[in-house]
Amino acid sequence: MDYKKNYKYEDALILSQEKISTGIYSMWIETEAYENARPGQFINLYVGNPSMLLPRPISICEVDKEKKALRIVYRVAGKGTGEMKEMMAGNEIRILGPLGNGYTLPKESKKCLLMAGGIGIPPMIELAKQLNLTTSCEINFVVGYRDEIFLMEELEKYGSVYISTEDGSVGTKGNVLDAVKENNLTGDIIYSCGPMPMLRAVAKYAMDNDIEAYVSMEERMACGIGACLGCVTKTKEIDEHSQVKNTRICTDGPVFDVRKVEL
């Protein structure tokens, strides 16, 4: 389903903000974007500093329809997100969203592997919530952390959680695929989000084992609406917009079927 036409600009109200790990912050925003938001989509946030004109694209972590709000969980990675972390409840922030196309949900109950790494973990929360609501899928999370663990309480609400860490301090030593193999995990469908090396490995694993899989690609985006062509990736088929084997991550993604893109 195409959600690209449902976005709008808005001065949204920050309901809360808290630090949940080193350099990781959680923010709830009251916004009309909640109504059309789907798992895997993102919003653009404008920090209001004239020296930083481009927005910061952040994945949607959760949707709360009762509060008419969205939750984002982000890592402070530069000046823009550095300014975001100083914002407090009651402040307004300019946003554009919801943007992009999200995850394709199965039409029947399936055994789902949700594989994510680092700041790719937050969008798995709303995805798992919707998988439970719509199809009652069996969910296994396989999540990779560099160091500190975050969002565990939320993940455990929706399925079993398997952890990998680079140093082996928690769970499996290695990456998410090492955790899959160590725990003999299987699935009918894979959903993934995280750094590109992880996505490439997940895509290869899925295709080698003939498993349906969707990946959300983390990428620097300038406009978020497909106008600037700054976030292009290669596809296996000719794109209708460009007439070449390219596609725009911000509008045609960020979620893609692994069989249709070159990672």
VOVOBA-140403 format. One record per atom (N, C-alpha, C): residue in three letters; x, y, z. Coordinates in steps of 0.2 Angstrom, whole numbers, padded with zeros to 4 digits, always signed. Layout:
<recs>
ALAXYZ/...
</recs>
This chain:
<recs>
MET+0004-0006+0000/MET+0000+0000+0000/MET+0004+0006+0000/ASP+0002+0011-0004/ASP+0006+0017-0004/ASP+0004+0023+0000/TYR+0008+0025+0005/TYR+0006+0030+0010/TYR+0009+0037+0009/LYS+0012+0037+0003/LYS+0016+0043+0002/LYS+0012+0050+0002/LYS+0006+0050+0000/LYS+0002+0056+0000/LYS-0001+0058+0006/ASN+0000+0055+0011/ASN-0003+0056+0018/ASN+0001+0061+0022/TYR+0007+0063+0020/TYR+0011+0067+0024/TYR+0009+0075+0024/LYS+0011+0078+0030/LYS+0010+0085+0030/LYS+0015+0089+0035/TYR+0016+0095+0034/TYR+0020+0099+0039/TYR+0016+0101+0045/GLU+0019+0101+0050/GLU+0015+0103+0057/GLU+0020+0105+0062/ASP+0018+0110+0066/ASP+0021+0112+0072/ASP+0018+0107+0078/ALA+0022+0102+0079/ALA+0020+0097+0084/ALA+0022+0098+0091/LEU+0018+0096+0096/LEU+0020+0097+0103/LEU+0024+0091+0106/ILE+0029+0093+0109/ILE+0033+0087+0113/ILE+0030+0086+0119/LEU+0028+0080+0120/LEU+0024+0077+0127/LEU+0029+0075+0132/SER+0035+0072+0130/SER+0040+0070+0135/SER+0046+0069+0131/GLN+0052+0069+0135/GLN+0058+0067+0132/GLN+0063+0064+0138/GLU+0066+0058+0136/GLU+0070+0055+0142/GLU+0076+0052+0138/LYS+0082+0052+0142/LYS+0087+0048+0140/LYS+0087+0041+0142/ILE+0087+0036+0137/ILE+0086+0029+0139/ILE+0092+0025+0139/SER+0098+0028+0136/SER+0104+0024+0136/SER+0109+0030+0134/THR+0116+0028+0134/THR+0121+0033+0132/THR+0120+0035+0125/GLY+0118+0042+0125/GLY+0117+0045+0118/GLY+0111+0043+0115/ILE+0106+0039+0118/ILE+0100+0037+0115/ILE+0094+0040+0119/TYR+0090+0044+0115/TYR+0084+0047+0118/TYR+0077+0045+0115/SER+0072+0045+0120/SER+0065+0044+0118/SER+0061+0050+0118/MET+0057+0051+0113/MET+0053+0057+0113/MET+0046+0055+0111/TRP+0041+0058+0114/TRP+0034+0057+0112/TRP+0032+0064+0110/ILE+0028+0064+0104/ILE+0026+0070+0101/ILE+0019+0069+0099/GLU+0015+0074+0101/GLU+0008+0074+0099/GLU+0007+0077+0092/THR+0005+0073+0088/THR+0005+0075+0081/THR-0001+0072+0077/GLU-0004+0076+0072/GLU-0009+0073+0067/GLU-0006+0067+0063/ALA+0001+0067+0063/ALA+0004+0061+0059/ALA+0002+0054+0062/TYR+0000+0054+0068/TYR-0001+0047+0071/TYR-0007+0044+0067/GLU-0011+0048+0064/GLU-0017+0044+0061/GLU-0016+0040+0055/ASN-0011+0042+0051/ASN-0009+0038+0045/ASN-0002+0034+0046/ALA+0001+0035+0052/ALA+0008+0032+0052/ALA+0007+0024+0052/ARG+0012+0021+0049/ARG+0012+0014+0049/ARG+0019+0011+0050/PRO+0020+0005+0053/PRO+0027+0002+0055/PRO+0032+0003+0049/GLY+0038+0006+0050/GLY+0043+0006+0045/GLY+0043+0013+0042/GLN+0038+0017+0043/GLN+0038+0024+0041/GLN+0043+0029+0045/PHE+0044+0035+0043/PHE+0048+0039+0047/PHE+0045+0046+0047/ILE+0048+0051+0051/ILE+0046+0058+0051/ILE+0052+0062+0050/ASN+0051+0068+0047/ASN+0057+0073+0047/ASN+0056+0078+0052/LEU+0061+0079+0056/LEU+0061+0084+0061/LEU+0066+0090+0060/TYR+0063+0096+0060/TYR+0067+0102+0059/TYR+0068+0106+0066/VAL+0075+0106+0067/VAL+0077+0109+0074/VAL+0076+0116+0075/GLY+0075+0120+0070/GLY+0073+0127+0070/GLY+0079+0131+0071/ASN+0085+0128+0070/ASN+0091+0132+0069/ASN+0093+0134+0062/PRO+0093+0141+0060/PRO+0094+0143+0054/PRO+0100+0140+0050/SER+0105+0138+0054/SER+0111+0136+0051/SER+0111+0128+0049/MET+0105+0125+0051/MET+0104+0118+0049/MET+0097+0118+0046/LEU+0097+0119+0039/LEU+0091+0119+0036/LEU+0088+0112+0034/LEU+0092+0107+0034/LEU+0089+0101+0032/LEU+0086+0097+0038/PRO+0081+0094+0037/PRO+0078+0090+0043/PRO+0082+0084+0045/ARG+0080+0081+0051/ARG+0083+0075+0053/ARG+0078+0069+0052/PRO+0079+0064+0048/PRO+0074+0059+0047/PRO+0075+0054+0053/ILE+0069+0052+0056/ILE+0069+0048+0062/ILE+0064+0043+0061/SER+0065+0036+0062/SER+0060+0031+0061/SER+0055+0032+0067/ILE+0049+0030+0065/ILE+0043+0029+0070/ILE+0044+0023+0074/CYS+0045+0024+0081/CYS+0045+0018+0085/CYS+0039+0016+0088/GLU+0034+0020+0090/GLU+0027+0018+0092/GLU+0022+0023+0090/VAL+0016+0021+0090/VAL+0010+0025+0088/VAL+0005+0024+0094/ASP+0003+0029+0097/ASP-0002+0029+0102/ASP-0008+0033+0100/LYS-0013+0029+0098/LYS-0019+0032+0095/LYS-0023+0036+0100/GLU-0023+0034+0106/GLU-0027+0037+0112/GLU-0024+0044+0113/LYS-0018+0044+0113/LYS-0014+0051+0115/LYS-0013+0055+0108/LYS-0015+0052+0103/LYS-0014+0055+0096/LYS-0006+0057+0096/ALA-0002+0052+0097/ALA+0005+0054+0097/ALA+0009+0048+0094/LEU+0016+0050+0092/LEU+0021+0046+0090/LEU+0027+0046+0095/ARG+0030+0040+0095/ARG+0036+0040+0099/ARG+0042+0039+0094/ILE+0047+0043+0095/ILE+0054+0042+0091/ILE+0059+0040+0096/VAL+0064+0036+0094/VAL+0070+0034+0098/VAL+0076+0035+0094/TYR+0080+0040+0096/TYR+0085+0042+0091/TYR+0092+0042+0095/ARG+0097+0042+0091/ARG+0104+0042+0094/ARG+0107+0049+0092/VAL+0110+0052+0097/VAL+0113+0059+0096/VAL+0120+0058+0091/ALA+0119+0060+0085/ALA+0125+0059+0080/ALA+0128+0065+0078/GLY+0125+0071+0079/GLY+0128+0077+0076/GLY+0125+0083+0079/LYS+0125+0089+0076/LYS+0123+0095+0079/LYS+0115+0095+0079/GLY+0112+0092+0074/GLY+0104+0092+0074/GLY+0101+0088+0079/THR+0103+0082+0080/THR+0101+0078+0085/THR+0103+0080+0092/GLY+0109+0084+0092/GLY+0112+0087+0098/GLY+0107+0092+0101/GLU+0104+0096+0096/GLU+0099+0101+0098/GLU+0093+0098+0100/MET+0091+0093+0097/MET+0084+0089+0099/MET+0084+0087+0106/LYS+0090+0084+0108/LYS+0090+0081+0115/LYS+0089+0086+0120/GLU+0090+0093+0119/GLU+0089+0098+0123/GLU+0082+0100+0124/MET+0078+0098+0119/MET+0071+0100+0119/MET+0067+0097+0125/MET+0062+0100+0128/MET+0058+0097+0133/MET+0051+0097+0132/ALA+0047+0094+0136/ALA+0040+0093+0136/ALA+0037+0100+0136/GLY+0032+0102+0131/GLY+0029+0108+0131/GLY+0032+0112+0125/ASN+0038+0110+0123/ASN+0041+0114+0117/ASN+0038+0111+0110/GLU+0038+0115+0105/GLU+0035+0113+0099/GLU+0041+0112+0094/ILE+0040+0107+0090/ILE+0045+0105+0085/ILE+0042+0104+0078/ARG+0045+0107+0073/ARG+0042+0107+0066/ARG+0043+0100+0063/ILE+0038+0096+0061/ILE+0039+0090+0058/ILE+0036+0089+0051/LEU+0038+0084+0047/LEU+0034+0082+0041/LEU+0033+0075+0041/GLY+0027+0073+0040/GLY+0026+0065+0040/GLY+0019+0063+0041/PRO+0018+0057+0041/PRO+0023+0052+0040/PRO+0025+0051+0033/LEU+0031+0049+0032/LEU+0035+0048+0026/LEU+0037+0041+0024/GLY+0037+0040+0018/GLY+0040+0033+0015/GLY+0034+0028+0015/ASN+0036+0022+0013/ASN+0032+0016+0014/ASN+0035+0011+0019/GLY+0031+0008+0023/GLY+0033+0004+0028/GLY+0033-0003+0026/TYR+0033-0007+0032/TYR+0033-0015+0031/TYR+0026-0017+0028/THR+0027-0022+0024/THR+0021-0026+0022/THR+0019-0032+0027/LEU+0013-0031+0030/LEU+0011-0036+0035/LEU+0008-0042+0031/PRO+0010-0048+0034/PRO+0007-0054+0031/PRO-0001-0054+0032/LYS-0004-0058+0027/LYS-0012-0058+0028/LYS-0014-0064+0032/GLU-0009-0068+0034/GLU-0011-0074+0039/GLU-0005-0074+0044/SER-0007-0078+0049/SER-0002-0079+0055/SER+0004-0083+0052/LYS+0010-0080+0053/LYS+0016-0083+0051/LYS+0022-0083+0057/LYS+0027-0086+0056/LYS+0032-0086+0061/LYS+0037-0081+0059/CYS+0038-0075+0063/CYS+0041-0069+0060/CYS+0048-0069+0064/LEU+0053-0067+0060/LEU+0060-0065+0063/LEU+0061-0058+0062/LEU+0061-0054+0068/LEU+0062-0047+0067/LEU+0069-0046+0069/MET+0074-0044+0064/MET+0081-0044+0065/MET+0083-0037+0065/ALA+0086-0034+0070/ALA+0088-0027+0070/ALA+0094-0026+0074/GLY+0098-0020+0072/GLY+0104-0018+0075/GLY+0104-0011+0077/GLY+0106-0009+0083/GLY+0107-0002+0085/GLY+0101+0002+0085/ILE+0102+0007+0081/ILE+0096+0012+0081/ILE+0091+0009+0076/GLY+0092+0004+0073/GLY+0087+0000+0069/GLY+0082-0004+0073/ILE+0083-0004+0080/ILE+0079-0008+0084/ILE+0072-0004+0085/PRO+0072+0002+0086/PRO+0066+0006+0088/PRO+0060+0004+0083/PRO+0060+0004+0077/PRO+0054+0003+0073/PRO+0052-0004+0073/MET+0055-0008+0076/MET+0053-0015+0077/MET+0047-0015+0082/ILE+0047-0010+0087/ILE+0041-0010+0092/ILE+0035-0010+0089/GLU+0033-0005+0085/GLU+0027-0004+0082/GLU+0025-0009+0077/LEU+0030-0012+0073/LEU+0029-0017+0069/LEU+0027-0023+0072/ALA+0030-0025+0078/ALA+0028-0031+0082/ALA+0021-0030+0084/LYS+0019-0024+0087/LYS+0013-0022+0089/LYS+0007-0024+0084/GLN+0009-0021+0078/GLN+0004-0022+0072/GLN+0003-0030+0070/LEU+0009-0033+0070/LEU+0009-0040+0069/LEU+0005-0044+0074/ASN+0005-0042+0080/ASN+0001-0045+0085/ASN-0007-0044+0084/LEU-0008-0038+0082/LEU-0015-0035+0082/LEU-0018-0038+0076/THR-0015-0039+0070/THR-0018-0040+0064/THR-0018-0048+0062/THR-0013-0051+0064/THR-0012-0058+0062/THR-0010-0063+0068/SER-0009-0061+0074/SER-0006-0065+0079/SER+0000-0069+0077/CYS+0005-0066+0074/CYS+0011-0069+0072/CYS+0015-0072+0078/GLU+0018-0077+0077/GLU+0024-0079+0082/GLU+0030-0075+0081/ILE+0032-0071+0086/ILE+0037-0066+0085/ILE+0044-0068+0089/ASN+0049-0068+0085/ASN+0056-0069+0088/ASN+0060-0063+0086/PHE+0062-0059+0091/PHE+0066-0053+0090/PHE+0074-0056+0090/VAL+0078-0054+0086/VAL+0085-0055+0086/VAL+0088-0048+0085/VAL+0091-0045+0091/VAL+0093-0039+0091/VAL+0101-0038+0093/GLY+0104-0034+0089/GLY+0111-0033+0090/GLY+0113-0026+0093/TYR+0117-0026+0098/TYR+0119-0020+0102/TYR+0127-0020+0102/ARG+0129-0014+0101/ARG+0136-0013+0102/ARG+0139-0013+0109/ASP+0135-0010+0113/ASP+0137-0010+0120/ASP+0130-0010+0125/GLU+0128-0004+0127/GLU+0122-0004+0131/GLU+0115-0006+0128/ILE+0111-0010+0132/ILE+0105-0013+0130/ILE+0100-0007+0131/PHE+0095-0007+0126/PHE+0089-0002+0127/PHE+0083-0005+0124/LEU+0077-0003+0126/LEU+0071-0005+0124/LEU+0069-0012+0125/MET+0072-0015+0130/MET+0071-0022+0131/MET+0064-0023+0134/GLU+0062-0019+0138/GLU+0055-0020+0141/GLU+0050-0020+0136/GLU+0050-0015+0131/GLU+0045-0015+0126/GLU+0046-0021+0121/LEU+0052-0023+0119/LEU+0052-0029+0115/LEU+0049-0035+0118/GLU+0050-0036+0125/GLU+0048-0042+0128/GLU+0040-0042+0128/LYS+0037-0037+0127/LYS+0029-0037+0127/LYS+0026-0041+0121/TYR+0030-0041+0116/TYR+0027-0044+0110/TYR+0031-0050+0107/GLY+0036-0053+0110/GLY+0039-0059+0108/GLY+0045-0061+0112/SER+0048-0066+0110/SER+0054-0068+0113/SER+0060-0064+0110/VAL+0065-0063+0115/VAL+0070-0058+0113/VAL+0077-0062+0113/TYR+0081-0062+0108/TYR+0088-0065+0108/TYR+0093-0059+0106/ILE+0098-0059+0110/ILE+0103-0053+0109/ILE+0109-0055+0107/SER+0112-0051+0103/SER+0119-0052+0101/SER+0123-0046+0103/THR+0129-0046+0105/THR+0133-0041+0107/THR+0140-0042+0104/GLU+0144-0037+0102/GLU+0150-0037+0099/GLU+0155-0041+0103/ASP+0155-0039+0110/ASP+0160-0042+0114/ASP+0157-0048+0118/GLY+0151-0050+0117/GLY+0148-0056+0120/GLY+0146-0055+0128/SER+0146-0049+0130/SER+0144-0047+0137/SER+0137-0049+0138/VAL+0133-0049+0133/VAL+0126-0051+0134/VAL+0124-0055+0128/GLY+0121-0061+0129/GLY+0118-0065+0124/GLY+0124-0068+0119/THR+0123-0069+0113/THR+0128-0072+0108/THR+0133-0067+0107/LYS+0139-0069+0106/LYS+0145-0065+0104/LYS+0145-0065+0097/GLY+0144-0059+0094/GLY+0144-0058+0087/GLY+0139-0054+0084/ASN+0136-0056+0079/ASN+0130-0052+0076/ASN+0123-0056+0076/VAL+0118-0053+0073/VAL+0112-0056+0074/VAL+0111-0063+0070/LEU+0115-0064+0065/LEU+0115-0070+0062/LEU+0118-0075+0066/ASP+0123-0073+0070/ASP+0126-0078+0074/ASP+0121-0080+0080/ALA+0117-0075+0082/ALA+0112-0077+0087/ALA+0107-0081+0084/VAL+0105-0080+0078/VAL+0100-0085+0074/VAL+0102-0092+0074/LYS+0109-0093+0072/LYS+0112-0100+0072/LYS+0112-0103+0079/GLU+0115-0099+0083/GLU+0116-0102+0090/GLU+0110-0104+0093/ASN+0104-0101+0092/ASN+0098-0102+0095/ASN+0093-0106+0090/ASN+0096-0108+0085/ASN+0092-0113+0080/ASN+0085-0110+0078/LEU+0085-0103+0077/LEU+0079-0099+0075/LEU+0077-0100+0068/THR+0071-0101+0066/THR+0068-0101+0060/THR+0062-0096+0059/GLY+0060-0095+0053/GLY+0055-0091+0052/GLY+0052-0091+0045/ASP+0046-0089+0044/ASP+0043-0089+0037/ASP+0044-0082+0034/ILE+0045-0077+0038/ILE+0046-0071+0035/ILE+0051-0067+0040/ILE+0055-0063+0037/ILE+0060-0059+0040/ILE+0059-0051+0039/TYR+0059-0047+0045/TYR+0059-0040+0044/TYR+0065-0038+0048/SER+0068-0033+0044/SER+0075-0031+0047/SER+0076-0023+0046/CYS+0080-0020+0051/CYS+0082-0013+0050/CYS+0089-0013+0054/GLY+0093-0009+0051/GLY+0100-0008+0054/GLY+0105-0006+0049/PRO+0111-0006+0051/PRO+0117-0004+0047/PRO+0117-0008+0041/MET+0120-0005+0035/MET+0120-0009+0029/MET+0124-0015+0029/PRO+0129-0016+0032/PRO+0133-0023+0032/PRO+0128-0028+0035/MET+0124-0026+0040/MET+0119-0031+0043/MET+0114-0033+0038/LEU+0111-0028+0035/LEU+0106-0029+0030/LEU+0108-0033+0024/ARG+0114-0032+0022/ARG+0117-0037+0017/ARG+0117-0044+0019/ALA+0119-0045+0025/ALA+0120-0052+0028/ALA+0113-0055+0029/VAL+0108-0051+0031/VAL+0102-0053+0032/VAL+0098-0055+0025/ALA+0099-0051+0020/ALA+0097-0052+0013/ALA+0100-0058+0010/LYS+0106-0059+0011/LYS+0109-0066+0008/LYS+0106-0072+0012/TYR+0106-0071+0019/TYR+0103-0077+0023/TYR+0096-0078+0020/ALA+0092-0073+0019/ALA+0085-0074+0017/ALA+0085-0078+0010/MET+0089-0075+0006/MET+0088-0078-0001/MET+0091-0085-0002/ASP+0097-0086+0002/ASP+0100-0093+0002/ASP+0095-0098+0005/ASN+0090-0096+0010/ASN+0086-0100+0013/ASN+0079-0100+0010/ASP+0078-0096+0005/ASP+0071-0095+0002/ASP+0066-0092+0007/ILE+0068-0087+0010/ILE+0063-0084+0015/ILE+0061-0077+0013/GLU+0055-0076+0013/GLU+0052-0069+0011/GLU+0055-0064+0016/ALA+0058-0058+0014/ALA+0061-0054+0019/ALA+0061-0046+0016/TYR+0060-0042+0021/TYR+0059-0035+0020/TYR+0064-0031+0024/VAL+0068-0026+0021/VAL+0073-0023+0025/VAL+0072-0015+0025/SER+0073-0012+0030/SER+0072-0005+0030/SER+0079-0002+0030/MET+0081+0002+0025/MET+0087+0005+0024/MET+0088+0012+0027/GLU+0094+0012+0032/GLU+0096+0018+0035/GLU+0100+0022+0030/GLU+0098+0028+0029/GLU+0101+0032+0024/GLU+0101+0040+0025/ARG+0106+0043+0023/ARG+0105+0051+0024/ARG+0100+0053+0019/MET+0096+0057+0021/MET+0090+0060+0017/MET+0090+0068+0017/ALA+0090+0071+0012/ALA+0089+0078+0012/ALA+0082+0081+0012/CYS+0078+0079+0008/CYS+0071+0081+0008/CYS+0066+0077+0011/GLY+0067+0070+0010/GLY+0062+0065+0012/GLY+0056+0064+0008/ILE+0055+0068+0002/ILE+0049+0067-0002/ILE+0051+0065-0009/GLY+0057+0064-0010/GLY+0059+0061-0017/GLY+0061+0066-0022/ALA+0061+0073-0020/ALA+0063+0078-0025/ALA+0070+0079-0026/CYS+0075+0078-0021/CYS+0082+0079-0022/CYS+0086+0074-0025/LEU+0083+0068-0025/LEU+0087+0062-0027/LEU+0093+0061-0024/GLY+0094+0062-0017/GLY+0100+0062-0013/GLY+0100+0055-0010/CYS+0095+0051-0010/CYS+0096+0044-0007/CYS+0094+0039-0011/VAL+0097+0038-0017/VAL+0096+0033-0022/VAL+0099+0027-0021/THR+0096+0021-0022/THR+0099+0015-0022/THR+0098+0011-0028/LYS+0102+0006-0029/LYS+0101+0002-0035/LYS+0095-0003-0034/THR+0092-0005-0040/THR+0086-0010-0040/THR+0088-0015-0045/LYS+0084-0020-0045/LYS+0085-0026-0050/LYS+0081-0025-0056/GLU+0076-0020-0055/GLU+0071-0018-0061/GLU+0071-0011-0062/ILE+0069-0009-0068/ILE+0069-0002-0070/ILE+0064+0002-0066/ASP+0066+0007-0063/ASP+0061+0012-0059/ASP+0057+0016-0064/GLU+0050+0016-0063/GLU+0046+0020-0067/GLU+0047+0027-0067/HIS+0050+0030-0061/HIS+0051+0037-0061/HIS+0057+0039-0065/SER+0063+0035-0064/SER+0069+0037-0067/SER+0071+0034-0073/GLN+0067+0028-0075/GLN+0068+0024-0081/GLN+0075+0021-0081/VAL+0078+0020-0075/VAL+0085+0016-0074/VAL+0084+0012-0068/LYS+0089+0008-0067/LYS+0088+0003-0061/LYS+0090+0007-0055/ASN+0087+0012-0053/ASN+0088+0016-0047/ASN+0081+0017-0043/THR+0081+0018-0037/THR+0075+0020-0033/THR+0076+0024-0028/ARG+0072+0028-0025/ARG+0073+0033-0020/ARG+0071+0030-0013/ILE+0076+0030-0009/ILE+0074+0026-0002/ILE+0069+0030+0002/CYS+0069+0037+0001/CYS+0064+0040+0005/CYS+0057+0039+0004/THR+0055+0038-0003/THR+0048+0038-0005/THR+0046+0031-0007/ASP+0051+0027-0011/ASP+0049+0020-0013/ASP+0051+0016-0007/GLY+0055+0018-0002/GLY+0057+0014+0004/GLY+0054+0018+0010/PRO+0057+0018+0015/PRO+0064+0015+0016/PRO+0064+0007+0017/VAL+0058+0004+0017/VAL+0057-0003+0017/VAL+0057-0006+0010/PHE+0061-0011+0009/PHE+0061-0014+0002/PHE+0061-0022+0003/ASP+0058-0025-0002/ASP+0058-0033-0003/ASP+0066-0034-0005/VAL+0069-0038-0001/VAL+0076-0040-0003/VAL+0077-0042-0010/ARG+0072-0045-0013/ARG+0073-0048-0020/ARG+0073-0042-0025/LYS+0071-0036-0023/LYS+0070-0031-0028/LYS+0076-0025-0028/VAL+0080-0026-0023/VAL+0085-0021-0022/VAL+0092-0024-0022/GLU+0097-0020-0024/GLU+0104-0022-0024/GLU+0107-0018-0017/LEU+0109-0022-0012/LEU+0111-0020-0006/LEU+0119-0019-0006/
</recs>
